[in-house]
Amino acid sequence: MSSKWPELSLGDVCELKYGKSLPEGERTGKGFGVFGSNGEVGRHEQALTAGATIVVGRKGSFGEVTYSAAPCWPIDTTYYVDASVTAADLRWLYHRMKALPLTQLNRAAAIPGLNRDDAYAQRLLLPPIEEQRRIAGVLDAADALRSKRKQVLDRTGVLIKSIFVDMFGDPVAAGTSSTRTLSEVVSFVGGGTPSKTHPEYFQGDICWATSKDMRSRFLEDTQDHITEAAIAASATKLVPSGSVLVVVKSKVLAHTLPVAITRVPTCFGQDLKALTPLDGTTPEFVAWSLRIVAPWLLQQARGVNTEGLTLVHLRATPVPMASRTEVAAFSEAARAVEVRQAVIEESRCHFNALFSSLQQRAFRGEL
């Protein structure tokens, strides 16, 4: 079937129109979606596009592709495609563009961005319009199933948070009579970076973590590994499995507070601190105490003349006044949910791989 489809460039199929600036202060807060490079960022009473729209990140999260089923306002960090600039089915084109390597086409050294000509040069097979609609329908159905798995995974995270708040309340709102400080339940360990002038330091098998490794709730391995000689020659320290790592670097703390429990002995850089639970507490209790008070901590990290989270901030962080029995009960419940999370995550990864295979077959005309 695919041999009958013409091979064209993306520029032959559509035009990437430039989005238009709409500062946050000028948005009315209701009406049509306002889209940035990585999705909806607000609402405005007017729309820029004529109908359903594909939005492509031009700067920042360049190459990211999102879809609005209704008219919207893509801002000036984006390109967009609507029915006025393509004859293709927009849902098919959305799926096809997501499968193109647009996020890898950065040619700017200082400010990452997607050059429109580079995007236009991408090659694809163009099926007839009815076939486009059929493929879009199949991929939409598969993508909906994939989204449901992600929703289930997200809900399990919310469940642990709900258990914590139900048992202990919000430490920030509770008041000092019902809380203690983080310094009473953990010991703090600072990080360090081995000298890059000794490349042999990074040829070992000991995990060395930085903020780039803090993308999940558990740390089982790291991108970089160091030697015992590197530890001896630097300020980095080896903490045991069951320690809690938290990012303290200000640039990383713009929107989130990455926290992870180590599952292997780990060294770490200056952008992290390690919290070793004292007797009577657990890694789960410490990690979730930090996640619950994350909004408060992020305010401290972004305060006047701050460079991120300091040891003073961390030591003063409020945590619940909980007994050993209560801490153990919460930790057991959290571990049970996390086991379920791991099963769901494995299933989601498997389904994502199947979806990718389905995409490839569809775009080759083998579906």
C-alpha positions in Angstrom: 0.0 0.0 0.0 2.7 2.5 1.0 4.4 2.2 -2.4 1.5 4.0 -3.9 1.8 7.0 -1.5 4.0 9.9 -2.7 7.0 10.9 -0.6 7.0 14.6 0.2 8.6 17.0 2.6 6.7 18.5 5.5 6.9 21.8 3.8 4.9 20.4 0.9 2.2 19.3 3.2 1.7 22.3 5.4 2.9 25.8 6.3 4.2 26.5 9.8 2.8 29.9 10.7 4.3 32.1 13.4 2.5 32.5 16.7 1.8 36.0 18.0 2.9 37.6 21.3 0.3 37.7 24.0 1.9 38.7 27.4 0.4 37.1 30.5 -0.9 40.4 31.8 -3.0 41.0 28.7 -4.7 37.6 28.8 -8.3 37.8 30.0 -8.2 34.4 31.8 -11.2 32.9 30.0 -12.3 31.9 26.5 -9.8 30.2 24.2 -6.6 28.4 25.1 -3.3 30.2 24.9 -0.6 27.8 23.9 3.2 28.0 24.5 5.9 25.6 23.3 4.8 22.8 25.6 1.0 23.2 25.9 -1.7 25.4 27.2 -0.4 28.3 29.4 -3.6 30.4 29.9 -6.9 31.6 28.4 -7.9 34.6 26.4 -11.3 35.9 25.0 -9.9 36.0 21.4 -8.4 33.3 19.3 -5.6 33.6 16.7 -6.4 30.4 14.7 -9.4 29.5 12.6 -10.3 26.1 14.2 -8.5 23.0 15.4 -4.8 23.7 15.6 -1.4 21.9 15.8 1.0 23.9 17.9 4.8 23.3 17.5 7.4 24.6 19.9 9.7 27.1 18.2 11.8 28.2 21.3 12.2 26.7 24.7 10.6 23.3 24.4 11.3 23.4 20.6 9.9 20.7 18.5 7.2 19.6 21.0 3.9 19.1 19.3 0.5 19.7 20.9 -3.0 19.8 19.6 -6.0 22.0 20.3 -9.4 20.8 19.2 -10.8 24.3 19.3 -9.5 27.7 18.0 -6.6 29.0 20.2 -3.9 31.6 20.5 -0.4 30.2 19.9 2.1 32.7 21.3 5.3 33.9 19.7 7.5 31.0 20.9 5.5 28.6 18.7 4.6 27.8 15.1 1.1 26.6 14.3 -0.9 24.7 11.6 -4.6 25.0 11.1 -6.9 24.2 8.2 -6.0 27.4 6.4 -2.5 26.1 5.7 -2.9 22.4 5.0 -5.2 20.1 3.1 -4.2 17.2 5.3 -6.3 15.8 8.1 -5.2 17.6 11.2 -5.3 14.7 13.5 -3.2 12.6 11.1 -0.8 15.4 10.7 -0.6 15.9 14.4 0.4 12.2 14.9 2.8 12.3 12.0 4.6 15.5 13.2 4.9 14.0 16.7 6.7 11.1 15.2 9.2 13.3 13.3 12.5 14.2 15.1 11.6 17.9 15.5 13.1 18.0 19.0 16.5 17.1 17.6 16.7 19.9 15.0 18.3 22.7 17.1 21.0 24.6 15.2 21.2 27.6 17.6 24.1 27.6 20.0 22.9 30.1 22.6 19.1 29.9 22.5 17.7 26.4 21.6 15.1 26.7 18.8 13.5 25.0 15.8 14.4 26.5 12.4 11.4 26.3 10.1 13.4 25.3 7.1 14.8 22.3 9.0 11.3 21.3 9.9 10.1 21.7 6.3 12.9 19.4 5.1 11.6 16.4 7.0 10.4 13.6 4.7 7.1 11.7 5.0 4.7 9.5 3.0 1.3 11.2 2.3 -1.6 8.8 2.1 -5.0 9.8 0.6 -7.3 11.8 2.9 -9.6 8.9 3.7 -6.6 6.8 4.7 -5.3 9.7 6.8 -8.6 9.8 8.7 -8.6 6.0 9.2 -5.0 6.1 10.6 -5.8 9.0 12.8 -8.8 7.2 14.3 -6.7 4.1 15.1 -3.9 6.2 16.7 -6.4 8.3 18.6 -7.9 5.2 20.1 -4.5 3.7 21.0 -3.4 7.0 22.4 -6.5 7.3 24.6 -5.7 3.9 26.2 -2.1 5.1 26.8 -3.4 8.2 28.5 -5.6 6.2 30.8 -2.6 4.3 32.0 -0.8 7.5 32.8 -3.8 8.8 34.6 -3.9 5.7 36.8 -0.2 6.1 37.5 -0.7 9.8 38.5 -3.6 8.8 40.8 -1.4 6.4 42.7 1.0 9.3 43.5 -2.0 11.4 44.7 -3.1 8.4 46.8 0.2 8.4 48.8 -0.1 12.2 49.3 -3.7 11.7 50.5 -2.7 9.1 53.0 0.0 11.3 54.4 -2.3 14.4 54.8 -5.0 12.2 56.3 -2.6 10.8 58.9 -0.5 13.8 59.6 -2.1 17.0 58.1 -0.2 19.7 56.3 3.0 20.5 58.3 3.2 24.1 57.0 -0.4 24.8 58.1 -0.3 22.7 61.3 1.6 25.1 63.5 4.6 24.4 65.7 2.7 22.5 68.4 2.0 19.7 65.9 5.3 19.7 64.1 9.0 19.4 64.5 11.9 20.4 62.2 13.5 18.2 59.6 16.8 18.6 61.6 15.2 16.4 64.3 14.6 13.4 62.1 17.6 13.3 59.6 21.3 14.1 59.4 22.4 16.2 56.5 25.2 15.4 54.1 26.6 17.9 51.5 27.7 17.0 48.0 30.9 17.6 46.0 32.2 17.3 42.5 35.4 15.4 41.6 37.9 17.4 39.6 37.1 17.2 35.8 40.9 17.6 35.2 41.2 13.9 36.2 39.0 12.0 33.7 40.0 8.8 35.3 37.9 9.8 38.3 34.8 9.2 36.2 35.7 5.7 35.1 34.6 3.8 38.1 31.4 1.9 39.1 30.2 4.0 42.1 27.0 6.0 41.4 27.5 9.8 41.3 24.3 11.7 41.1 23.4 15.2 39.9 20.1 17.0 39.4 19.9 15.4 35.9 19.4 12.0 37.6 16.5 13.1 39.8 13.6 12.4 37.4 11.9 9.7 39.4 11.1 8.9 43.0 13.8 6.3 43.3 17.4 6.4 42.3 18.7 3.0 41.1 21.5 4.1 38.9 23.1 7.4 37.6 24.5 8.7 34.3 27.9 9.2 35.7 30.0 6.8 37.9 33.2 7.6 39.8 36.1 5.8 41.5 37.1 5.5 45.1 40.0 7.8 44.3 37.6 10.4 43.2 35.8 10.2 46.5 39.0 10.5 48.4 40.1 13.6 46.4 36.8 15.5 46.6 34.1 16.7 49.0 31.6 14.1 47.7 30.5 11.4 50.1 29.0 8.0 49.8 25.6 7.7 51.4 23.8 4.3 51.8 20.8 2.9 50.1 17.7 4.4 51.8 19.0 8.0 51.9 16.9 10.8 50.6 18.4 13.1 47.9 16.9 16.6 47.3 17.9 19.1 44.7 19.0 22.5 46.2 20.2 24.2 43.0 18.1 27.3 42.3 17.8 26.9 38.5 16.3 23.5 38.9 13.8 24.7 41.5 11.9 27.0 39.2 8.8 24.8 39.1 9.4 21.6 41.1 11.3 20.1 44.0 13.0 16.8 42.9 13.2 14.3 45.7 14.4 10.7 45.4 15.2 7.7 47.6 18.4 6.0 46.9 18.2 2.3 46.2 22.0 1.9 45.9 24.9 3.5 47.7 25.4 6.9 46.0 27.7 9.9 45.8 26.4 13.2 44.6 27.3 16.7 43.4 26.9 20.1 45.0 23.4 20.6 43.4 22.1 18.0 45.8 22.0 17.3 49.5 21.4 13.9 51.2 19.2 13.4 54.2 19.9 10.2 56.2 16.9 9.2 58.3 17.6 8.9 62.0 16.4 6.1 64.2 12.6 6.1 64.4 11.9 7.5 61.0 12.0 6.2 57.4 13.0 7.3 53.9 9.4 7.3 52.8 8.3 9.5 55.7 11.1 12.0 55.0 10.6 12.0 51.2 6.9 12.6 51.4 7.3 15.3 54.1 9.4 17.2 51.6 7.0 16.7 48.8 4.0 17.9 50.9 5.8 21.1 51.9 7.4 21.6 48.5 5.4 24.8 47.7 6.7 26.4 50.9 10.3 25.2 50.3 10.2 26.5 46.7 9.3 29.9 48.0 12.4 29.8 50.3 14.6 28.8 47.3 13.3 31.7 45.2 13.5 34.4 48.0 15.5 37.6 47.8 19.3 37.1 47.5 19.0 33.3 47.6 20.9 30.8 45.5 18.6 27.9 46.1 17.9 25.9 49.2 20.4 26.3 51.9 21.1 24.1 54.9 19.3 26.7 57.0 16.1 26.3 54.9 16.3 22.5 55.1 16.9 22.3 58.8 13.9 24.6 59.5 11.5 22.6 57.3 8.5 21.5 59.3 7.6 17.8 59.4 4.7 16.1 61.3 5.1 15.2 65.0 4.6 11.5 64.5 5.2 8.5 66.6 7.5 5.6 65.5 4.3 3.5 65.0 2.6 6.1 62.9 5.7 6.6 60.7 6.0 2.8 60.2 2.3 2.5 59.3 2.6 5.3 56.7 5.7 3.9 55.3 4.2 0.4 54.9 1.2 1.9 53.1 3.4 4.0 50.8 5.5 1.0 49.9 2.4 -1.0 49.0 1.2 1.8 46.7 4.7 2.2 45.2 4.8 -1.6 44.3 1.6 -1.1 42.5 3.0 2.0 40.8 6.0 0.0 39.5 3.7 -2.6 37.9 1.6 0.2 36.3 4.8 1.9 35.1 6.1 -1.3 33.5 2.8 -1.8 31.8 2.8 1.8 30.6 6.4 1.5 29.2 5.3 -1.7 27.4 2.2 0.0 25.9 4.3 3.1 24.8 6.6 0.7 22.9 3.6 -0.9 21.3 2.2 2.5 20.4 5.5 3.6 18.8 5.5 0.4 16.7 1.9 1.0 15.7 2.8 4.6 14.6 5.7 3.3 12.5 3.5 0.7 10.8 0.8 3.2 10.2 3.1 5.8 8.6 4.7 3.1 6.4 1.3 2.0 5.1 1.4 -1.3 6.9 -1.6 -0.8 9.2 
